[in-house]
Amino acid sequence: MDENLIKSRLQTGFPDAEVHVDLMGNKAQVVVVSDAFAGKRVVQKQQMVYQQLNDLLASGELHAVSMQTLTPDEWAQKKKFGFL
């Protein structure tokens, strides 16, 4: 498993996104910042991300994904207050 593969998948699904990936074995921690998340509930945002990674999860190549899904405004607020 390669961080670049996960990042590429997410950037394909969210072309306007800022994507950060940290891979630890077969577990990934991702941050996806996109306008596509505007007006969506947390579960909807997570489903959008999982949609891009489902085959990797189903094959076991990727075991788990921890994620933060944010709009650019939410990202700016978190960075402003040092939450990220």
N, CA, C and O atoms as a DFTB+ gen file, in Angstrom:
336 C
 N C O
     1  1       0.858      -1.173       0.000
     2  2       0.000       0.000       0.000
     3  2       0.899       1.230       0.000
     4  3       1.949       1.256       0.643
     5  1       0.466       2.233      -0.728
     6  2       1.269       3.429      -0.941
     7  2       0.411       4.673      -0.687
     8  3      -0.717       4.759      -1.171
     9  1       0.939       5.622       0.061
    10  2       0.212       6.873       0.327
    11  2      -0.204       7.556      -0.967
    12  3      -1.287       8.135      -1.052
    13  1       0.667       7.487      -1.980
    14  2       0.369       8.157      -3.246
    15  2      -0.848       7.562      -3.941
    16  3      -1.600       8.286      -4.594
    17  1      -1.054       6.255      -3.810
    18  2      -2.223       5.613      -4.403
    19  2      -3.499       6.143      -3.757
    20  3      -4.453       6.486      -4.455
    21  1      -3.519       6.211      -2.449
    22  2      -4.695       6.721      -1.735
    23  2      -4.928       8.181      -2.094
    24  3      -6.058       8.582      -2.375
    25  1      -3.879       8.964      -2.086
    26  2      -3.997      10.388      -2.413
    27  2      -4.517      10.568      -3.833
    28  3      -5.379      11.413      -4.075
    29  1      -4.005       9.787      -4.765
    30  2      -4.445       9.864      -6.158
    31  2      -5.925       9.524      -6.290
    32  3      -6.657      10.200      -7.014
    33  1      -6.367       8.483      -5.596
    34  2      -7.783       8.093      -5.635
    35  2      -8.669       9.229      -5.125
    36  3      -9.699       9.547      -5.718
    37  1      -8.248       9.828      -4.020
    38  2      -9.056      10.895      -3.424
    39  2      -9.043      12.147      -4.296
    40  3     -10.060      12.832      -4.405
    41  1      -7.920      12.450      -4.909
    42  2      -7.858      13.627      -5.772
    43  2      -8.644      13.415      -7.062
    44  3      -9.153      14.375      -7.640
    45  1      -8.747      12.174      -7.514
    46  2      -9.589      11.876      -8.674
    47  2     -11.056      12.095      -8.322
    48  3     -11.809      12.668      -9.109
    49  1     -11.454      11.643      -7.151
    50  2     -12.841      11.790      -6.712
    51  2     -13.205      13.201      -6.295
    52  3     -14.365      13.605      -6.377
    53  1     -12.210      13.946      -5.846
    54  2     -12.408      15.321      -5.376
    55  2     -11.347      16.205      -6.036
    56  3     -10.360      16.572      -5.399
    57  1     -11.550      16.548      -7.318
    58  2     -10.507      17.261      -8.071
    59  2     -10.093      18.602      -7.466
    60  3      -8.959      19.041      -7.656
    61  1     -10.992      19.246      -6.750
    62  2     -10.686      20.565      -6.174
    63  2     -10.081      20.462      -4.774
    64  3      -9.798      21.481      -4.143
    65  1      -9.882      19.238      -4.292
    66  2      -9.568      19.026      -2.874
    67  2      -8.098      19.201      -2.531
    68  3      -7.200      19.013      -3.353
    69  1      -7.904      19.570      -1.275
    70  2      -6.597      19.468      -0.632
    71  2      -6.643      18.145       0.129
    72  3      -7.537      17.926       0.947
    73  1      -5.686      17.270      -0.140
    74  2      -5.704      15.924       0.430
    75  2      -4.394      15.660       1.168
    76  3      -3.305      15.901       0.647
    77  1      -4.530      15.159       2.394
    78  2      -3.369      14.760       3.194
    79  2      -3.569      13.303       3.601
    80  3      -4.648      12.924       4.056
    81  1      -2.540      12.498       3.440
    82  2      -2.618      11.072       3.770
    83  2      -1.421      10.694       4.635
    84  3      -0.279      11.039       4.330
    85  1      -1.706       9.980       5.715
    86  2      -0.656       9.411       6.562
    87  2      -0.955       7.922       6.665
    88  3      -1.993       7.524       7.195
    89  1      -0.053       7.110       6.160
    90  2      -0.259       5.667       6.122
    91  2       0.613       4.988       7.170
    92  3       1.816       5.234       7.253
    93  1      -0.018       4.125       7.973
    94  2       0.686       3.343       8.991
    95  2       0.354       1.876       8.742
    96  3      -0.672       1.382       9.209
    97  1       1.212       1.185       8.013
    98  2       0.919      -0.191       7.625
    99  2      -0.220      -0.199       6.628
   100  3      -0.117       0.387       5.550
   101  1      -1.311      -0.867       6.992
   102  2      -2.475      -0.885       6.104
   103  2      -3.628      -0.047       6.672
   104  3      -4.794      -0.271       6.347
   105  1      -3.283       0.909       7.515
   106  2      -4.268       1.835       8.091
   107  2      -3.913       3.247       7.644
   108  3      -2.754       3.657       7.713
   109  1      -4.916       3.983       7.187
   110  2      -4.678       5.332       6.679
   111  2      -5.438       6.360       7.493
   112  3      -6.566       6.137       7.932
   113  1      -4.788       7.481       7.677
   114  2      -5.438       8.650       8.260
   115  2      -5.450       9.694       7.149
   116  3      -4.400      10.052       6.615
   117  1      -6.647      10.184       6.801
   118  2      -6.751      11.136       5.700
   119  2      -7.492      12.391       6.134
   120  3      -8.386      12.358       6.979
   121  1      -7.090      13.485       5.531
   122  2      -7.804      14.750       5.653
   123  2      -8.137      15.165       4.232
   124  3      -7.247      15.291       3.391
   125  1      -9.418      15.377       3.965
   126  2      -9.860      15.816       2.646
   127  2     -10.606      17.129       2.836
   128  3     -11.585      17.201       3.579
   129  1     -10.131      18.163       2.153
   130  2     -10.726      19.494       2.242
   131  2     -11.301      19.820       0.875
   132  3     -10.560      19.958      -0.099
   133  1     -12.637      19.945       0.799
   134  2     -13.274      20.140      -0.498
   135  2     -14.585      20.903      -0.359
   136  3     -15.309      20.752       0.626
   137  1     -14.874      21.717      -1.355
   138  2     -16.174      22.387      -1.433
   139  2     -17.302      21.383      -1.641
   140  3     -18.460      21.691      -1.359
   141  1     -16.981      20.188      -2.131
   142  2     -17.999      19.162      -2.362
   143  2     -18.700      18.754      -1.070
   144  3     -19.787      18.179      -1.116
   145  1     -18.096      19.041       0.077
   146  2     -18.676      18.672       1.364
   147  2     -19.656      19.713       1.906
   148  3     -20.315      19.473       2.917
   149  1     -19.755      20.841       1.256
   150  2     -20.634      21.916       1.740
   151  2     -22.077      21.423       1.834
   152  3     -22.618      20.857       0.885
   153  1     -22.686      21.649       2.994
   154  2     -24.081      21.286       3.209
   155  2     -24.324      19.810       3.472
   156  3     -25.475      19.394       3.607
   157  1     -23.278      19.017       3.549
   158  2     -23.424      17.579       3.776
   159  2     -23.227      17.251       5.257
   160  3     -22.460      17.908       5.961
   161  1     -23.942      16.215       5.712
   162  2     -23.741      15.708       7.065
   163  2     -22.446      14.898       7.109
   164  3     -21.932      14.476       6.074
   165  1     -21.932      14.689       8.303
   166  2     -20.669      13.963       8.479
   167  2     -20.725      12.596       7.799
   168  3     -19.788      12.216       7.097
   169  1     -21.803      11.864       8.000
   170  2     -21.924      10.525       7.413
   171  2     -21.892      10.598       5.889
   172  3     -21.271       9.753       5.244
   173  1     -22.544      11.585       5.317
   174  2     -22.536      11.739       3.863
   175  2     -21.123      12.018       3.352
   176  3     -20.711      11.478       2.325
   177  1     -20.391      12.856       4.066
   178  2     -19.009      13.164       3.677
   179  2     -18.156      11.898       3.724
   180  3     -17.372      11.634       2.812
   181  1     -18.314      11.118       4.792
   182  2     -17.541       9.882       4.934
   183  2     -17.881       8.895       3.822
   184  3     -16.994       8.232       3.285
   185  1     -19.156       8.795       3.479
   186  2     -19.562       7.901       2.398
   187  2     -18.917       8.311       1.081
   188  3     -18.523       7.457       0.288
   189  1     -18.810       9.606       0.847
   190  2     -18.181      10.105      -0.376
   191  2     -16.712       9.683      -0.439
   192  3     -16.215       9.319      -1.505
   193  1     -16.030       9.730       0.683
   194  2     -14.619       9.328       0.724
   195  2     -14.501       7.813       0.576
   196  3     -13.680       7.331      -0.204
   197  1     -15.311       7.063       1.313
   198  2     -15.260       5.602       1.217
   199  2     -15.516       5.127      -0.210
   200  3     -14.945       4.127      -0.646
   201  1     -16.366       5.834      -0.929
   202  2     -16.675       5.479      -2.311
   203  2     -15.395       5.422      -3.163
   204  3     -15.290       4.604      -4.077
   205  1     -14.448       6.276      -2.863
   206  2     -13.196       6.320      -3.620
   207  2     -12.226       5.208      -3.216
   208  3     -11.296       4.895      -3.960
   209  1     -12.437       4.618      -2.052
   210  2     -11.481       3.646      -1.510
   211  2     -12.064       2.250      -1.309
   212  3     -11.372       1.360      -0.815
   213  1     -13.330       2.046      -1.685
   214  2     -14.025       0.790      -1.391
   215  2     -13.286      -0.449      -1.864
   216  3     -13.210      -1.433      -1.128
   217  1     -12.736      -0.427      -3.078
   218  2     -12.088      -1.635      -3.583
   219  2     -10.830      -1.980      -2.783
   220  3     -10.522      -3.155      -2.584
   221  1     -10.111      -0.963      -2.328
   222  2      -8.919      -1.203      -1.505
   223  2      -9.305      -1.787      -0.149
   224  3      -8.610      -2.652       0.382
   225  1     -10.413      -1.309       0.405
   226  2     -10.903      -1.832       1.684
   227  2     -11.444      -3.249       1.519
   228  3     -11.182      -4.116       2.353
   229  1     -12.199      -3.488       0.444
   230  2     -12.793      -4.805       0.212
   231  2     -11.725      -5.876      -0.003
   232  3     -11.900      -7.020       0.415
   233  1     -10.634      -5.510      -0.646
   234  2      -9.559      -6.476      -0.917
   235  2      -8.688      -6.736       0.309
   236  3      -7.925      -7.702       0.338
   237  1      -8.802      -5.872       1.325
   238  2      -7.964      -5.998       2.509
   239  2      -6.626      -5.300       2.366
   240  3      -5.844      -5.237       3.314
   241  1      -6.365      -4.771       1.165
   242  2      -5.113      -4.040       0.948
   243  2      -5.029      -2.841       1.893
   244  3      -3.959      -2.485       2.386
   245  1      -6.185      -2.235       2.126
   246  2      -6.320      -1.154       3.103
   247  2      -7.280      -1.661       4.169
   248  3      -8.401      -2.061       3.855
   249  1      -6.853      -1.646       5.414
   250  2      -7.658      -2.235       6.490
   251  2      -8.618      -1.233       7.124
   252  3      -9.769      -1.570       7.400
   253  1      -8.163      -0.017       7.354
   254  2      -8.990       0.966       8.057
   255  2      -8.622       2.370       7.599
   256  3      -7.488       2.647       7.209
   257  1      -9.620       3.243       7.662
   258  2      -9.415       4.646       7.302
   259  2     -10.006       5.517       8.398
   260  3     -11.182       5.399       8.741
   261  1      -9.179       6.383       8.932
   262  2      -9.628       7.421       9.851
   263  2      -9.630       8.703       9.033
   264  3      -8.661       8.988       8.329
   265  1     -10.700       9.476       9.116
   266  2     -10.762      10.630       8.224
   267  2     -11.340      11.869       8.867
   268  3     -12.143      11.812       9.799
   269  1     -10.899      12.987       8.332
   270  2     -11.512      14.286       8.582
   271  2     -11.930      14.808       7.219
   272  3     -11.121      14.874       6.293
   273  1     -13.189      15.174       7.103
   274  2     -13.742      15.677       5.847
   275  2     -14.250      17.083       6.114
   276  3     -15.203      17.279       6.869
   277  1     -13.613      18.049       5.496
   278  2     -13.870      19.447       5.826
   279  2     -14.078      20.293       4.582
   280  3     -13.528      20.007       3.519
   281  1     -14.881      21.339       4.733
   282  2     -14.945      22.364       3.696
   283  2     -13.738      23.279       3.885
   284  3     -13.114      23.255       4.946
   285  1     -13.400      24.079       2.887
   286  2     -12.285      25.012       3.067
   287  2     -12.474      25.951       4.263
   288  3     -11.503      26.274       4.947
   289  1     -13.702      26.391       4.521
   290  2     -13.954      27.263       5.679
   291  2     -13.710      26.527       6.994
   292  3     -13.114      27.082       7.917
   293  1     -14.173      25.274       7.080
   294  2     -13.947      24.478       8.291
   295  2     -12.451      24.233       8.503
   296  3     -11.963      24.282       9.632
   297  1     -11.740      23.972       7.428
   298  2     -10.294      23.743       7.489
   299  2      -9.579      24.988       7.998
   300  3      -8.694      24.902       8.849
   301  1      -9.972      26.147       7.471
   302  2      -9.350      27.407       7.895
   303  2      -9.584      27.648       9.385
   304  3      -8.677      28.091      10.090
   305  1     -10.795      27.359       9.869
   306  2     -11.105      27.549      11.284
   307  2     -10.264      26.617      12.162
   308  3      -9.725      27.040      13.185
   309  1     -10.156      25.355      11.760
   310  2      -9.368      24.402      12.553
   311  2      -7.906      24.814      12.596
   312  3      -7.270      24.746      13.648
   313  1      -7.374      25.240      11.462
   314  2      -5.976      25.676      11.419
   315  2      -5.778      26.935      12.252
   316  3      -4.764      27.087      12.933
   317  1      -6.754      27.835      12.194
   318  2      -6.666      29.099      12.933
   319  2      -6.542      28.851      14.435
   320  3      -5.783      29.528      15.128
   321  1      -7.297      27.872      14.922
   322  2      -7.306      27.592      16.353
   323  2      -6.360      26.454      16.738
   324  3      -6.372      25.989      17.878
   325  1      -5.548      26.011      15.792
   326  2      -4.522      25.017      16.084
   327  2      -5.030      23.614      16.327
   328  3      -4.375      22.835      17.020
   329  1      -6.187      23.271      15.772
   330  2      -6.727      21.926      15.968
   331  2      -6.105      20.910      15.031
   332  3      -6.312      19.708      15.202
   333  1      -5.348      21.365      14.046
   334  2      -4.711      20.432      13.103
   335  2      -3.245      20.705      13.026
   336  3      -2.529      20.029      12.288
